[in-house]
Amino acid sequence: MDEQRKVAAFVREHELEAPPAYRLLDLVSEVGEVAKDATESTDYGESPTDLEIRSDEIGDVLFALLALADAVEIDASDALDDALEKYDERIAESDTASSGN
C-alpha cells in the first residue's frame, strides 16, 4: 500500500476527516514546526551547520501533505512524477530546476 493510501486509511479508521481548507492549514502549521526546529537549532541562522530537524516533524508534514492530497483527490505520486518531469525539462533548458520567479 502506498503512503497516500496509508494516510487515507488512517484518517478513515480514526474518523479524522476534515475539509481541504483545514488540511491546508494543518500542513502550513506542520511546516511551521519544521521551521521552528531549524530556527532554534541554528540559533536563528547564526550557526547554519547546526541544523537539526526532528524526524517526527518531517513525518507530520508528510502526513498533512498526503491527507491534503487525498482530500482534494490528487494522486500524490502522479503529482510528484509531474514535478520531476517539469524540473528535468527546466534543467535541460536552463541548467537549473528553478522557475526563475
PARO-403986 format. One record per residue (C-alpha): x, y, z. Coordinates in Angstrom, 1 decimal. Example, Ala and Ser with C-alpha at 12.3 -4.5 7.8 and 13.67 -1.06 7.14 Angstrom:
<atoms>
<atom <12.3,-4.5,7.8>>
<atom <13.7,-1.1,7.1>>
</atoms>
This chain:
<atoms>
<atom <0.0,0.0,0.0>>
<atom <1.4,3.4,-0.9>>
<atom <1.8,6.2,1.6>>
<atom <-1.2,8.2,0.5>>
<atom <-3.5,5.2,0.8>>
<atom <-2.0,4.5,4.3>>
<atom <-2.8,8.1,5.4>>
<atom <-6.3,7.9,3.9>>
<atom <-7.0,4.6,5.6>>
<atom <-5.7,6.0,8.9>>
<atom <-7.8,9.1,8.6>>
<atom <-10.9,7.0,7.9>>
<atom <-10.1,4.5,10.7>>
<atom <-9.8,7.2,13.3>>
<atom <-12.5,9.4,11.9>>
<atom <-10.2,12.3,11.3>>
<atom <-11.8,13.5,8.1>>
<atom <-11.6,17.3,7.5>>
<atom <-12.3,19.7,4.7>>
<atom <-9.4,20.6,2.4>>
<atom <-9.1,24.1,3.8>>
<atom <-8.4,22.6,7.2>>
<atom <-6.0,20.1,5.7>>
<atom <-4.1,23.1,4.2>>
<atom <-4.0,24.9,7.5>>
<atom <-2.7,21.8,9.2>>
<atom <0.1,21.5,6.5>>
<atom <1.2,25.1,7.0>>
<atom <1.2,24.6,10.8>>
<atom <3.3,21.5,10.5>>
<atom <5.8,23.2,8.1>>
<atom <6.0,26.0,10.7>>
<atom <7.1,23.5,13.3>>
<atom <9.9,22.3,11.0>>
<atom <10.9,25.9,10.5>>
<atom <10.8,26.4,14.3>>
<atom <13.2,23.4,14.7>>
<atom <15.5,24.9,12.1>>
<atom <15.4,28.4,13.6>>
<atom <16.1,27.2,17.1>>
<atom <18.8,24.6,16.2>>
<atom <20.7,27.2,14.2>>
<atom <20.4,29.9,16.8>>
<atom <18.2,31.9,14.4>>
<atom <20.6,31.3,11.5>>
<atom <23.8,32.2,13.3>>
<atom <25.0,28.6,13.0>>
<atom <23.5,27.1,9.9>>
<atom <25.7,24.0,10.1>>
<atom <24.0,23.1,13.4>>
<atom <20.7,22.5,11.6>>
<atom <18.6,19.8,13.3>>
<atom <15.1,18.8,12.3>>
<atom <13.3,16.1,14.1>>
<atom <12.2,13.1,12.1>>
<atom <8.7,13.1,13.6>>
<atom <8.2,16.7,12.4>>
<atom <9.0,15.7,8.8>>
<atom <6.6,12.8,9.3>>
<atom <3.9,15.2,10.5>>
<atom <4.5,17.4,7.3>>
<atom <4.2,14.3,5.1>>
<atom <1.1,13.1,6.8>>
<atom <-0.5,16.6,6.5>>
<atom <0.5,16.8,2.8>>
<atom <-0.8,13.4,1.9>>
<atom <-4.0,14.0,3.8>>
<atom <-4.5,17.2,1.8>>
<atom <-3.7,15.5,-1.5>>
<atom <-6.3,12.9,-0.7>>
<atom <-8.9,15.5,0.4>>
<atom <-8.5,17.3,-3.0>>
<atom <-8.4,14.0,-4.9>>
<atom <-4.9,14.4,-6.2>>
<atom <-2.7,11.4,-6.5>>
<atom <0.5,12.5,-4.7>>
<atom <2.7,10.0,-6.7>>
<atom <1.4,11.3,-10.0>>
<atom <1.9,14.9,-8.8>>
<atom <5.5,14.1,-7.8>>
<atom <6.2,12.5,-11.2>>
<atom <4.8,15.6,-12.9>>
<atom <7.0,17.9,-10.8>>
<atom <10.1,15.8,-11.5>>
<atom <9.4,15.9,-15.2>>
<atom <8.9,19.7,-15.0>>
<atom <12.3,20.1,-13.2>>
<atom <14.0,17.8,-15.7>>
<atom <12.7,20.0,-18.6>>
<atom <13.9,23.2,-16.8>>
<atom <17.3,21.7,-16.1>>
<atom <17.6,20.7,-19.8>>
<atom <16.6,24.2,-20.9>>
<atom <18.4,26.4,-18.4>>
<atom <20.7,24.2,-16.2>>
<atom <18.5,25.0,-13.2>>
<atom <15.4,23.5,-11.7>>
<atom <14.3,27.0,-10.6>>
<atom <11.3,28.6,-12.3>>
<atom <13.2,31.9,-12.2>>
<atom <10.4,33.6,-10.2>>
</atoms>
